[in-house]
């Protein structure tokens, strides 16, 4: 009978199997809420509780939310021991697929071993021979999370559509390549599953072990989530997903939240009044990746900057972020709020006493570049507009037309880190221009505000604190670490190196759209100048002067670190309107910039 059913169209299969699996009974509706016992001890909130608003917004916009280091380390260890004990006791059984008459086992399609615990088995009175205390504590935490979610989705506590769990499922994938083929947790046979909450308990998990959960997002892209230790993943249960072959012992615990109400539309209405409004529609190159470089010196705005990047990106899973922390080992322990979880955030750390300025920091970060399609070089105190990633890709590709060495750079408008207030729109492009040379021979640069235009505007110089370019830029012209303690001088060096290699610089002229904001006032934070470093800076300034032909010295430049050969230094001087050797500025350097053709 089953083979005959399988030959029918999917929709008809679902109707027949739904009828057969219920054996004449009505499809179960939403389960009743599970209230904690009055004598249960109050548990502290989890990090995710404080981030429920962010989690729900991510679920509305992207369909999933990820958070690391969720549970207390002691509880996490207890849970892992409980999982190992369940496996040793033979409590886990080969998992099946389907329900009712369609229930079957096929290890080639689903290779995990599972044990499902009902809510009634996870109470304080349950038999502790199989239901271990750590799982009961975990369930209490997850019930509390459910309560936080419901408080935002269903403010009326009497609403009988509130999300509620039925229990926990423990799953173990062995290291023999066990997998679970593409499927949905919500289906016509199980229509009231709305959210899937997964927790992972795998120490020392590495990429070589495989075992990622691959989620198929509604925009046609995929995101792979590694089952790392003490990690939580929440996703909408209607999304297709699969467990890729696992070559390490892989433990996961799942809790599904049920409701008769479809929460997908509710989430969109809650956060986007029905639908998200990006700067531009999604770009067609949906698999493009962006490497983001963020050097941070004792800056409390670092994590808010990362949060803004992730929350406003159209495709946050395509972002590969590297942060270099340069914090004081004792004074800055409480400097940063919790970091938003993201599968591809790389962190580097050096003590603030060893910091050597932005050029050196950006060079360290560039070592983690892995040939992503684009690079975004920013400062650690910035805010971003909705859909900034697709917007930047599209305006860059409009001028590149699929080829050519072009980049987007700008001095962004200001925001106040104390209040979050941003400069009002509309605002036009800020054109960079040279203002003069300081005593060390470093060219000083300023910016002037131009009326907005719907075209890209050509820049003569590069802003190192905001630079968006094809990834090939870091291949042909990587950041040079040989300018320690240099601040004024960083941008003219980068501009000269890039322009002589044939790169063209552009800035968005449309003042009606907010792409990015920058905190220009430094009073709220420390700077690397507090370390002194005059002697090191003198050597870096000398290197700048030699590079730009201002003096002669026996200083060698590697091929990738010196000037390029596509255009000459004299041409660059004429383009910018300066004479480095004479340390003079041409009046024409303040003239209007060019508009993209």
NUROLUM-866483 format. One record per residue (C-alpha): residue number from 1; residue in three letters; x, y negated, z negated. Coordinates in steps of 0.1 Angstrom, whole numbers. Layout:
<pts>
<NUM "ala" <X Y Z>>
...
</pts>
This chain:
<pts>
<1 "unk" <0 0 0>>
<2 "unk" <28 -24 -9>>
<3 "unk" <45 -19 24>>
<4 "unk" <13 -27 42>>
<5 "unk" <8 -59 22>>
<6 "unk" <43 -70 29>>
<7 "unk" <36 -71 66>>
<8 "unk" <9 -97 62>>
<9 "unk" <14 -135 64>>
<10 "unk" <28 -150 32>>
<11 "unk" <-4 -170 24>>
<12 "unk" <-26 -139 27>>
<13 "unk" <-1 -118 6>>
<14 "unk" <-3 -143 -22>>
<15 "unk" <-41 -142 -22>>
<16 "unk" <-43 -104 -22>>
<17 "unk" <-15 -100 -48>>
<18 "unk" <-29 -126 -71>>
<19 "unk" <-62 -107 -71>>
<20 "unk" <-45 -73 -77>>
<21 "unk" <-21 -85 -103>>
<22 "unk" <-49 -99 -125>>
<23 "unk" <-70 -67 -123>>
<24 "unk" <-102 -87 -123>>
<25 "unk" <-91 -110 -152>>
<26 "unk" <-90 -148 -149>>
<27 "unk" <-56 -164 -143>>
<28 "unk" <-43 -175 -177>>
<29 "unk" <-43 -212 -182>>
<30 "unk" <-20 -234 -202>>
<31 "unk" <-8 -218 -234>>
<32 "unk" <-16 -233 -268>>
<33 "unk" <10 -256 -284>>
<34 "unk" <33 -240 -309>>
<35 "unk" <36 -260 -341>>
<36 "unk" <65 -256 -365>>
<37 "unk" <57 -242 -399>>
<38 "unk" <52 -269 -425>>
<39 "unk" <80 -255 -446>>
<40 "unk" <105 -253 -417>>
<41 "unk" <137 -274 -423>>
<42 "unk" <139 -306 -401>>
<43 "unk" <167 -302 -375>>
<44 "unk" <187 -331 -363>>
<45 "unk" <179 -345 -328>>
<46 "unk" <200 -332 -299>>
<47 "unk" <218 -355 -275>>
<48 "unk" <192 -348 -249>>
<49 "unk" <165 -362 -272>>
<50 "unk" <180 -396 -270>>
<51 "unk" <182 -392 -232>>
<52 "unk" <147 -379 -226>>
<53 "unk" <138 -411 -206>>
<54 "unk" <169 -406 -184>>
<55 "unk" <161 -369 -180>>
<56 "unk" <125 -375 -169>>
<57 "unk" <136 -402 -145>>
<58 "unk" <161 -378 -129>>
<59 "unk" <135 -351 -127>>
<60 "unk" <112 -376 -110>>
<61 "unk" <138 -388 -85>>
<62 "unk" <160 -358 -79>>
<63 "unk" <142 -328 -94>>
<64 "unk" <168 -318 -119>>
<65 "unk" <188 -331 -149>>
<66 "unk" <221 -318 -164>>
<67 "unk" <236 -323 -198>>
<68 "unk" <268 -308 -214>>
<69 "unk" <278 -303 -250>>
<70 "unk" <241 -301 -260>>
<71 "unk" <241 -280 -292>>
<72 "unk" <261 -281 -324>>
<73 "unk" <293 -260 -319>>
<74 "unk" <284 -238 -348>>
<75 "unk" <250 -230 -335>>
<76 "unk" <264 -224 -300>>
<77 "unk" <289 -198 -314>>
<78 "unk" <260 -182 -333>>
<79 "unk" <239 -180 -302>>
<80 "unk" <267 -164 -282>>
<81 "unk" <272 -138 -309>>
<82 "unk" <235 -131 -309>>
<83 "unk" <235 -126 -271>>
<84 "unk" <265 -102 -273>>
<85 "unk" <247 -83 -301>>
<86 "unk" <215 -79 -281>>
<87 "unk" <235 -65 -252>>
<88 "unk" <254 -41 -275>>
<89 "unk" <221 -29 -291>>
<90 "unk" <207 -20 -257>>
<91 "unk" <179 -47 -259>>
<92 "unk" <185 -60 -224>>
<93 "unk" <169 -41 -195>>
<94 "unk" <172 -44 -157>>
<95 "unk" <151 -73 -146>>
<96 "unk" <122 -69 -121>>
<97 "unk" <106 -90 -95>>
<98 "unk" <69 -98 -90>>
<99 "unk" <40 -91 -113>>
<100 "unk" <12 -65 -116>>
<101 "unk" <11 -41 -86>>
<102 "unk" <40 -60 -69>>
<103 "unk" <64 -54 -99>>
<104 "unk" <96 -37 -87>>
<105 "unk" <133 -34 -93>>
<106 "unk" <160 -41 -67>>
<107 "unk" <195 -48 -82>>
<108 "unk" <207 -60 -48>>
<109 "unk" <182 -89 -50>>
<110 "unk" <182 -94 -87>>
<111 "unk" <210 -80 -108>>
<112 "unk" <206 -94 -143>>
<113 "unk" <195 -77 -174>>
<114 "unk" <169 -95 -195>>
<115 "unk" <148 -95 -227>>
<116 "unk" <118 -118 -231>>
<117 "unk" <108 -130 -266>>
<118 "unk" <73 -143 -271>>
<119 "unk" <66 -173 -293>>
<120 "unk" <52 -149 -319>>
<121 "unk" <85 -131 -321>>
<122 "unk" <104 -162 -328>>
<123 "unk" <89 -172 -361>>
<124 "unk" <105 -170 -394>>
<125 "unk" <85 -138 -402>>
<126 "unk" <97 -119 -372>>
<127 "unk" <117 -87 -374>>
<128 "unk" <154 -99 -377>>
<129 "unk" <167 -66 -364>>
<130 "unk" <162 -78 -328>>
<131 "unk" <152 -115 -332>>
<132 "unk" <183 -131 -345>>
<133 "unk" <182 -163 -366>>
<134 "unk" <203 -182 -340>>
<135 "unk" <176 -177 -314>>
<136 "unk" <150 -189 -338>>
<137 "unk" <170 -221 -344>>
<138 "unk" <175 -226 -307>>
<139 "unk" <138 -222 -300>>
<140 "unk" <130 -248 -327>>
<141 "unk" <154 -272 -310>>
<142 "unk" <138 -266 -276>>
<143 "unk" <103 -270 -291>>
<144 "unk" <114 -304 -304>>
<145 "unk" <127 -313 -270>>
<146 "unk" <93 -303 -255>>
<147 "unk" <76 -326 -281>>
<148 "unk" <98 -355 -269>>
<149 "unk" <90 -348 -233>>
<150 "unk" <52 -346 -240>>
<151 "unk" <53 -379 -260>>
<152 "unk" <63 -397 -228>>
<153 "unk" <43 -377 -202>>
<154 "unk" <12 -374 -224>>
<155 "unk" <10 -402 -250>>
<156 "unk" <-24 -391 -260>>
<157 "unk" <-17 -362 -284>>
<158 "unk" <-51 -348 -279>>
<159 "unk" <-45 -343 -241>>
<160 "unk" <-48 -306 -235>>
<161 "unk" <-26 -308 -205>>
<162 "unk" <6 -311 -226>>
<163 "unk" <35 -289 -216>>
<164 "unk" <41 -259 -238>>
<165 "unk" <64 -228 -239>>
<166 "unk" <54 -192 -242>>
<167 "unk" <88 -179 -253>>
<168 "unk" <125 -175 -244>>
<169 "unk" <141 -152 -218>>
<170 "unk" <177 -140 -224>>
<171 "unk" <195 -130 -192>>
<172 "unk" <229 -114 -187>>
<173 "unk" <247 -111 -153>>
<174 "unk" <277 -87 -154>>
<175 "unk" <309 -95 -135>>
<176 "unk" <302 -71 -106>>
<177 "unk" <287 -97 -83>>
<178 "unk" <252 -96 -98>>
<179 "unk" <229 -123 -82>>
<180 "unk" <193 -134 -79>>
<181 "unk" <181 -142 -45>>
<182 "unk" <163 -174 -36>>
<183 "unk" <129 -178 -53>>
<184 "unk" <107 -202 -71>>
<185 "unk" <98 -200 -108>>
<186 "unk" <64 -215 -100>>
<187 "unk" <44 -195 -74>>
<188 "unk" <8 -186 -65>>
<189 "unk" <12 -158 -90>>
<190 "unk" <25 -181 -117>>
<191 "unk" <12 -215 -108>>
<192 "unk" <13 -233 -142>>
<193 "unk" <51 -232 -147>>
<194 "unk" <61 -269 -144>>
<195 "unk" <96 -272 -159>>
<196 "unk" <125 -247 -162>>
<197 "unk" <149 -253 -191>>
<198 "unk" <181 -233 -188>>
<199 "unk" <209 -232 -214>>
<200 "unk" <243 -216 -206>>
<201 "unk" <266 -198 -231>>
<202 "unk" <297 -188 -211>>
<203 "unk" <331 -198 -226>>
<204 "unk" <361 -204 -204>>
<205 "unk" <339 -203 -173>>
<206 "unk" <358 -212 -141>>
<207 "unk" <349 -219 -105>>
<208 "unk" <365 -185 -95>>
<209 "unk" <337 -167 -115>>
<210 "unk" <311 -180 -91>>
<211 "unk" <276 -175 -106>>
<212 "unk" <264 -210 -98>>
<213 "unk" <227 -218 -98>>
<214 "unk" <220 -233 -64>>
<215 "unk" <190 -256 -63>>
<216 "unk" <174 -264 -30>>
<217 "unk" <162 -300 -33>>
<218 "unk" <132 -315 -15>>
<219 "unk" <154 -336 8>>
<220 "unk" <170 -306 23>>
<221 "unk" <203 -307 4>>
<222 "unk" <215 -283 -23>>
<223 "unk" <233 -287 -56>>
<224 "unk" <254 -260 -73>>
<225 "unk" <254 -259 -111>>
<226 "unk" <281 -239 -128>>
<227 "unk" <269 -220 -159>>
<228 "unk" <294 -236 -182>>
<229 "unk" <295 -234 -220>>
<230 "unk" <269 -253 -240>>
<231 "unk" <253 -267 -209>>
<232 "unk" <216 -275 -203>>
<233 "unk" <199 -277 -170>>
<234 "unk" <163 -288 -166>>
<235 "unk" <146 -286 -132>>
<236 "unk" <111 -287 -117>>
<237 "unk" <99 -251 -114>>
<238 "unk" <85 -255 -79>>
<239 "unk" <121 -260 -65>>
<240 "unk" <136 -230 -47>>
<241 "unk" <168 -218 -63>>
<242 "unk" <191 -188 -65>>
<243 "unk" <219 -174 -87>>
<244 "unk" <250 -169 -65>>
<245 "unk" <271 -137 -71>>
<246 "unk" <287 -137 -105>>
<247 "unk" <321 -124 -112>>
<248 "unk" <322 -131 -149>>
<249 "unk" <299 -121 -178>>
<250 "unk" <272 -147 -175>>
<251 "unk" <247 -154 -203>>
<252 "unk" <217 -178 -199>>
<253 "unk" <186 -185 -219>>
<254 "unk" <155 -198 -201>>
<255 "unk" <124 -215 -215>>
<256 "unk" <96 -224 -191>>
<257 "unk" <71 -252 -199>>
<258 "unk" <35 -246 -187>>
<259 "unk" <7 -270 -180>>
<260 "unk" <-25 -270 -159>>
<261 "unk" <-15 -305 -147>>
<262 "unk" <10 -310 -119>>
<263 "unk" <36 -332 -135>>
<264 "unk" <56 -340 -102>>
<265 "unk" <31 -367 -93>>
<266 "unk" <29 -378 -129>>
<267 "unk" <67 -383 -131>>
<268 "unk" <68 -404 -99>>
<269 "unk" <39 -425 -111>>
<270 "unk" <56 -430 -144>>
<271 "unk" <89 -442 -131>>
<272 "unk" <84 -454 -95>>
<273 "unk" <47 -463 -93>>
<274 "unk" <41 -434 -70>>
<275 "unk" <74 -432 -50>>
<276 "unk" <110 -443 -54>>
<277 "unk" <121 -474 -36>>
<278 "unk" <157 -472 -24>>
<279 "unk" <175 -500 -7>>
<280 "unk" <173 -481 26>>
<281 "unk" <158 -448 36>>
<282 "unk" <180 -417 31>>
<283 "unk" <209 -415 55>>
<284 "unk" <209 -386 80>>
<285 "unk" <244 -374 69>>
<286 "unk" <229 -357 38>>
<287 "unk" <260 -337 29>>
<288 "unk" <284 -367 27>>
<289 "unk" <304 -368 -5>>
<290 "unk" <318 -399 -23>>
<291 "unk" <349 -399 -44>>
<292 "unk" <346 -427 -71>>
<293 "unk" <377 -441 -88>>
<294 "unk" <371 -457 -122>>
<295 "unk" <401 -469 -143>>
<296 "unk" <391 -479 -178>>
<297 "unk" <411 -498 -204>>
<298 "unk" <394 -498 -238>>
<299 "unk" <362 -508 -221>>
<300 "unk" <328 -501 -238>>
<301 "unk" <311 -507 -205>>
<302 "unk" <326 -476 -189>>
<303 "unk" <299 -451 -196>>
<304 "unk" <271 -476 -189>>
<305 "unk" <288 -481 -155>>
<306 "unk" <287 -443 -149>>
<307 "unk" <251 -441 -160>>
<308 "unk" <242 -469 -136>>
<309 "unk" <260 -451 -107>>
<310 "unk" <241 -418 -113>>
<311 "unk" <207 -432 -121>>
<312 "unk" <205 -454 -90>>
<313 "unk" <222 -432 -64>>
<314 "unk" <199 -416 -39>>
<315 "unk" <221 -384 -40>>
<316 "unk" <239 -383 -74>>
<317 "unk" <250 -347 -68>>
<318 "unk" <272 -359 -39>>
<319 "unk" <293 -382 -62>>
<320 "unk" <327 -370 -74>>
<321 "unk" <337 -393 -102>>
<322 "unk" <371 -396 -118>>
<323 "unk" <376 -417 -149>>
<324 "unk" <410 -426 -164>>
<325 "unk" <405 -435 -200>>
<326 "unk" <432 -457 -215>>
<327 "unk" <419 -460 -251>>
<328 "unk" <436 -465 -285>>
<329 "unk" <438 -430 -301>>
<330 "unk" <424 -442 -335>>
<331 "unk" <407 -476 -330>>
<332 "unk" <385 -465 -300>>
<333 "unk" <371 -432 -312>>
<334 "unk" <336 -446 -312>>
<335 "unk" <340 -469 -282>>
<336 "unk" <319 -449 -257>>
<337 "unk" <283 -438 -259>>
<338 "unk" <275 -403 -247>>
<339 "unk" <285 -398 -211>>
<340 "unk" <257 -387 -187>>
<341 "unk" <262 -351 -177>>
<342 "unk" <272 -345 -141>>
<343 "unk" <287 -315 -124>>
<344 "unk" <316 -334 -108>>
<345 "unk" <330 -359 -134>>
<346 "unk" <367 -355 -139>>
<347 "unk" <383 -373 -169>>
<348 "unk" <419 -383 -174>>
<349 "unk" <433 -398 -206>>
<350 "unk" <465 -417 -215>>
<351 "unk" <470 -437 -247>>
<352 "unk" <464 -475 -243>>
<353 "unk" <500 -481 -253>>
<354 "unk" <511 -463 -222>>
<355 "unk" <489 -482 -198>>
<356 "unk" <507 -499 -169>>
<357 "unk" <479 -519 -152>>
<358 "unk" <454 -512 -124>>
<359 "unk" <477 -502 -96>>
<360 "unk" <493 -475 -117>>
<361 "unk" <459 -463 -130>>
<362 "unk" <444 -461 -95>>
<363 "unk" <473 -441 -83>>
<364 "unk" <468 -416 -111>>
<365 "unk" <432 -412 -103>>
<366 "unk" <439 -408 -66>>
<367 "unk" <457 -375 -74>>
<368 "unk" <423 -360 -81>>
<369 "unk" <410 -369 -46>>
<370 "unk" <399 -338 -27>>
<371 "unk" <392 -351 8>>
<372 "unk" <357 -363 1>>
<373 "unk" <340 -381 30>>
<374 "unk" <341 -415 14>>
<375 "unk" <359 -433 -14>>
<376 "unk" <345 -459 -37>>
<377 "unk" <371 -478 -58>>
<378 "unk" <355 -498 -86>>
<379 "unk" <361 -514 -120>>
<380 "unk" <347 -500 -153>>
<381 "unk" <322 -528 -159>>
<382 "unk" <297 -527 -131>>
<383 "unk" <260 -522 -123>>
<384 "unk" <244 -508 -92>>
<385 "unk" <212 -513 -72>>
<386 "unk" <187 -485 -63>>
<387 "unk" <200 -464 -34>>
<388 "unk" <234 -480 -33>>
<389 "unk" <251 -449 -19>>
<390 "unk" <229 -445 12>>
<391 "unk" <230 -483 17>>
<392 "unk" <268 -484 17>>
<393 "unk" <272 -454 40>>
<394 "unk" <247 -468 65>>
<395 "unk" <261 -503 67>>
<396 "unk" <297 -489 70>>
<397 "unk" <287 -465 98>>
<398 "unk" <269 -493 116>>
<399 "unk" <302 -511 121>>
<400 "unk" <323 -480 124>>
<401 "unk" <300 -464 150>>
<402 "unk" <314 -431 140>>
<403 "unk" <351 -441 144>>
<404 "unk" <375 -468 136>>
<405 "unk" <392 -480 104>>
<406 "unk" <366 -502 87>>
<407 "unk" <358 -507 50>>
<408 "unk" <333 -526 28>>
<409 "unk" <347 -548 1>>
<410 "unk" <334 -578 -20>>
<411 "unk" <335 -598 -51>>
<412 "unk" <301 -589 -65>>
<413 "unk" <277 -612 -84>>
<414 "unk" <279 -613 -122>>
<415 "unk" <260 -595 -149>>
<416 "unk" <263 -601 -187>>
<417 "unk" <273 -569 -205>>
<418 "unk" <258 -582 -238>>
<419 "unk" <223 -588 -224>>
<420 "unk" <223 -568 -191>>
<421 "unk" <212 -600 -173>>
<422 "unk" <221 -601 -136>>
<423 "unk" <226 -631 -114>>
<424 "unk" <193 -638 -97>>
<425 "unk" <187 -629 -61>>
<426 "unk" <190 -639 -33>>
<427 "unk" <227 -644 -32>>
<428 "unk" <250 -645 -2>>
<429 "unk" <284 -630 6>>
<430 "unk" <314 -642 -14>>
<431 "unk" <343 -649 10>>
<432 "unk" <378 -643 -4>>
<433 "unk" <405 -669 4>>
<434 "unk" <440 -677 -8>>
<435 "unk" <444 -707 -31>>
<436 "unk" <482 -708 -37>>
<437 "unk" <512 -691 -51>>
<438 "unk" <520 -688 -88>>
<439 "unk" <555 -691 -104>>
<440 "unk" <562 -654 -97>>
<441 "unk" <554 -658 -61>>
<442 "unk" <521 -639 -64>>
<443 "unk" <493 -652 -40>>
<444 "unk" <462 -662 -60>>
<445 "unk" <428 -654 -45>>
<446 "unk" <394 -669 -51>>
<447 "unk" <360 -667 -36>>
<448 "unk" <333 -690 -22>>
<449 "unk" <296 -683 -19>>
<450 "unk" <282 -684 17>>
<451 "unk" <246 -686 28>>
<452 "unk" <232 -651 32>>
<453 "unk" <229 -635 67>>
<454 "unk" <216 -602 79>>
<455 "unk" <249 -593 95>>
<456 "unk" <282 -580 80>>
<457 "unk" <307 -607 74>>
<458 "unk" <344 -601 80>>
<459 "unk" <368 -606 51>>
<460 "unk" <405 -615 54>>
<461 "unk" <414 -599 21>>
<462 "unk" <404 -568 0>>
<463 "unk" <389 -568 -35>>
<464 "unk" <405 -539 -52>>
<465 "unk" <376 -537 -78>>
<466 "unk" <351 -529 -51>>
<467 "unk" <362 -510 -20>>
<468 "unk" <341 -485 0>>
<469 "unk" <358 -467 28>>
<470 "unk" <361 -434 47>>
<471 "unk" <381 -409 27>>
<472 "unk" <409 -411 53>>
<473 "unk" <419 -444 36>>
<474 "unk" <434 -425 7>>
<475 "unk" <453 -402 32>>
<476 "unk" <469 -430 52>>
<477 "unk" <473 -456 25>>
<478 "unk" <471 -440 -10>>
<479 "unk" <473 -463 -41>>
<480 "unk" <510 -471 -49>>
<481 "unk" <521 -463 -85>>
<482 "unk" <552 -485 -82>>
<483 "unk" <536 -518 -93>>
<484 "unk" <535 -514 -131>>
<485 "unk" <518 -541 -151>>
<486 "unk" <508 -560 -120>>
<487 "unk" <474 -577 -120>>
<488 "unk" <477 -609 -98>>
<489 "unk" <493 -595 -67>>
<490 "unk" <475 -562 -65>>
<491 "unk" <450 -574 -40>>
<492 "unk" <474 -591 -16>>
<493 "unk" <496 -560 -15>>
<494 "unk" <466 -537 -8>>
<495 "unk" <453 -561 19>>
<496 "unk" <487 -563 37>>
<497 "unk" <492 -525 36>>
<498 "unk" <457 -518 50>>
<499 "unk" <455 -546 76>>
<500 "unk" <489 -537 91>>
<501 "unk" <476 -501 94>>
<502 "unk" <447 -514 115>>
<503 "unk" <419 -515 89>>
<504 "unk" <392 -542 92>>
<505 "unk" <374 -556 61>>
<506 "unk" <337 -564 58>>
<507 "unk" <312 -575 32>>
<508 "unk" <274 -573 33>>
<509 "unk" <259 -606 42>>
<510 "unk" <223 -598 32>>
<511 "unk" <217 -617 0>>
<512 "unk" <182 -603 -4>>
<513 "unk" <194 -569 -16>>
<514 "unk" <213 -562 -48>>
<515 "unk" <240 -536 -42>>
<516 "unk" <264 -541 -71>>
<517 "unk" <271 -564 -100>>
<518 "unk" <304 -570 -119>>
<519 "unk" <310 -583 -155>>
<520 "unk" <335 -611 -148>>
<521 "unk" <340 -624 -183>>
<522 "unk" <366 -605 -202>>
<523 "unk" <359 -617 -237>>
<524 "unk" <339 -586 -248>>
<525 "unk" <368 -562 -241>>
<526 "unk" <406 -557 -245>>
<527 "unk" <430 -560 -215>>
<528 "unk" <462 -542 -208>>
<529 "unk" <481 -575 -213>>
<530 "unk" <479 -569 -250>>
<531 "unk" <508 -545 -246>>
<532 "unk" <533 -572 -235>>
<533 "unk" <551 -557 -205>>
<534 "unk" <567 -589 -191>>
<535 "unk" <599 -570 -181>>
<536 "unk" <580 -543 -162>>
<537 "unk" <558 -569 -144>>
<538 "unk" <589 -588 -132>>
<539 "unk" <601 -556 -114>>
<540 "unk" <567 -551 -98>>
<541 "unk" <565 -588 -87>>
<542 "unk" <599 -584 -71>>
<543 "unk" <587 -554 -52>>
<544 "unk" <557 -575 -39>>
<545 "unk" <580 -602 -28>>
<546 "unk" <602 -578 -9>>
<547 "unk" <572 -561 7>>
<548 "unk" <559 -594 20>>
<549 "unk" <592 -607 32>>
<550 "unk" <596 -634 5>>
<551 "unk" <631 -622 -5>>
<552 "unk" <656 -595 4>>
<553 "unk" <666 -566 -19>>
<554 "unk" <676 -530 -17>>
<555 "unk" <641 -516 -24>>
<556 "unk" <629 -487 -3>>
<557 "unk" <592 -480 6>>
<558 "unk" <579 -446 14>>
<559 "unk" <561 -444 48>>
<560 "unk" <526 -443 31>>
<561 "unk" <535 -471 6>>
<562 "unk" <550 -498 27>>
<563 "unk" <535 -519 55>>
<564 "unk" <519 -502 85>>
<565 "unk" <530 -503 121>>
<566 "unk" <498 -510 139>>
<567 "unk" <500 -548 133>>
<568 "unk" <529 -569 120>>
<569 "unk" <534 -590 89>>
<570 "unk" <535 -622 109>>
<571 "unk" <501 -613 124>>
<572 "unk" <487 -608 89>>
<573 "unk" <500 -641 77>>
<574 "unk" <483 -658 107>>
<575 "unk" <451 -639 100>>
<576 "unk" <450 -649 63>>
<577 "unk" <464 -684 68>>
<578 "unk" <496 -682 46>>
<579 "unk" <533 -682 50>>
<580 "unk" <548 -659 24>>
<581 "unk" <584 -670 28>>
<582 "unk" <576 -707 24>>
<583 "unk" <548 -700 -1>>
<584 "unk" <524 -723 17>>
<585 "unk" <487 -721 26>>
<586 "unk" <472 -731 59>>
<587 "unk" <441 -754 58>>
<588 "unk" <424 -729 82>>
<589 "unk" <424 -702 55>>
<590 "unk" <393 -718 41>>
<591 "unk" <374 -718 74>>
<592 "unk" <343 -697 80>>
<593 "unk" <347 -660 84>>
<594 "unk" <336 -639 113>>
<595 "unk" <303 -622 118>>
<596 "unk" <301 -585 129>>
<597 "unk" <293 -582 166>>
</pts>
